């Protein structure tokens, strides 16, 4: 999340990167608790059924950080508390991704078309494509 925030705080215009970076951030956050296969096979990333438990990693693969793993492995924390912890982590990830899917404009055609503003794509995407996709009142 920090990388995403920092990228758009620079002095130059980064609007051409916004859609790509939003998608990358969503993929990264989903990858912390959703299986790679489900994400990779998705044709529409915001519609991935990430809340379905069968589409999520087992507790052993859930992203919680190595210090947490080390603590859980080397302490006398009960199995019941550990299960509750992983359940809470899942709820956190699910709510975070659900909020992102609800609030970020993944389907905005104008935003998707602005990729022609990326310096490395200016020669491959025509501005006319963008202009034609805009609706004039």
C-alpha positions in Angstrom: 0.0 0.0 0.0 2.9 2.3 0.7 4.3 1.9 -2.8 0.9 2.8 -4.2 0.6 6.0 -2.1 4.2 7.1 -2.7 4.0 6.6 -6.5 1.2 9.2 -6.8 2.8 11.8 -4.5 5.5 12.8 -6.9 5.6 16.0 -8.8 4.8 14.7 -12.3 1.5 13.5 -13.5 0.9 9.8 -13.0 -2.7 9.5 -14.1 -1.7 7.2 -16.9 -0.5 4.6 -14.4 -3.5 4.8 -12.0 -5.6 1.9 -13.5 -2.6 -0.4 -13.8 -1.4 0.4 -10.3 -4.9 -0.1 -8.8 -5.1 -3.5 -10.4 -1.6 -4.4 -9.3 -2.5 -3.4 -5.7 -5.7 -5.4 -5.7 -3.8 -8.4 -7.1 -1.1 -8.0 -4.4 -3.6 -7.7 -1.5 -5.7 -10.7 -2.8 -2.5 -12.7 -3.1 -2.0 -12.5 0.7 -4.9 -14.7 1.4 -6.4 -15.9 -2.0 -4.9 -18.7 -4.0 -2.7 -18.0 -6.9 -4.8 -20.1 -9.2 -8.0 -18.2 -8.5 -6.3 -14.9 -9.1 -4.4 -16.0 -12.2 -7.5 -17.6 -13.8 -9.7 -14.5 -13.2 -10.9 -12.7 -16.3 -12.2 -9.9 -14.2 -10.1 -9.4 -11.1 -12.6 -7.3 -9.0 -15.1 -10.2 -9.4 -12.9 -12.9 -8.0 -14.8 -14.8 -5.3 -12.2 -14.1 -2.6 -14.7 -14.6 0.3 -15.1 -18.3 -0.6 -13.0 -20.2 1.9 -12.0 -22.8 -0.8 -10.4 -20.0 -2.8 -8.2 -18.9 0.2 -4.9 -20.1 1.4 -4.7 -22.5 4.3 -3.5 -20.9 7.6 0.0 -22.1 6.9 0.2 -19.9 3.8 -1.8 -16.9 5.0 0.4 -13.8 4.9 1.0 -12.7 8.5 4.7 -12.0 8.5 7.6 -14.1 9.6 7.8 -12.8 13.2 4.2 -13.7 13.8 4.9 -17.2 12.3 7.9 -17.6 14.5 6.0 -16.5 17.6 3.1 -18.9 16.9 5.5 -21.8 16.1 7.7 -21.3 19.2 5.2 -20.3 21.9 2.6 -22.1 23.9 -0.3 -20.3 22.3 -3.3 -22.6 22.2 -4.7 -24.0 19.0 -8.0 -22.3 19.7 -6.4 -18.8 19.9 -4.3 -19.5 16.8 -7.4 -20.5 14.9 -9.2 -17.3 16.1 -6.2 -15.2 15.1 -6.2 -16.6 11.5 -9.9 -16.2 11.3 -9.6 -12.5 12.3 -6.8 -12.1 9.7 -9.0 -13.5 7.0 -11.9 -11.1 8.0 -9.4 -8.2 7.8 -8.2 -9.1 4.4 -11.7 -9.8 3.1 -13.0 -6.4 4.3 -10.0 -4.6 3.0 -10.4 -6.2 -0.5 -14.1 -5.7 -0.5 -13.8 -2.0 0.4 -11.2 -1.6 -2.4 -13.4 -3.3 -5.0 -16.3 -1.2 -3.9 -14.5 2.2 -3.8 -11.8 2.0 -6.6 -13.0 2.8 -10.1 -11.8 -0.4 -11.8 -14.5 -0.2 -14.5 -14.0 3.4 -15.4 -13.5 3.5 -19.2 -11.9 6.9 -19.1 -9.4 5.9 -16.5 -8.6 2.7 -18.4 -8.0 4.7 -21.6 -5.6 7.2 -20.0 -2.8 4.7 -20.2 -1.8 6.4 -23.4 -0.3 9.1 -21.1 2.4 6.7 -19.9 5.7 7.7 -21.5 6.6 4.1 -22.4 3.2 3.5 -24.2 2.7 6.8 -26.0 3.8 5.3 -29.3 1.6 2.1 -29.0 -1.7 3.6 -27.9 -3.4 6.3 -30.0 -4.9 9.3 -28.3 -7.7 9.0 -30.8 -8.8 5.8 -29.0 -9.1 7.7 -25.8 -10.9 10.6 -27.5 -13.5 8.3 -29.1 -14.1 6.6 -25.8 -15.1 9.9 -24.1 -18.7 11.0 -24.1 -19.3 14.5 -25.1 -22.4 16.2 -23.6 
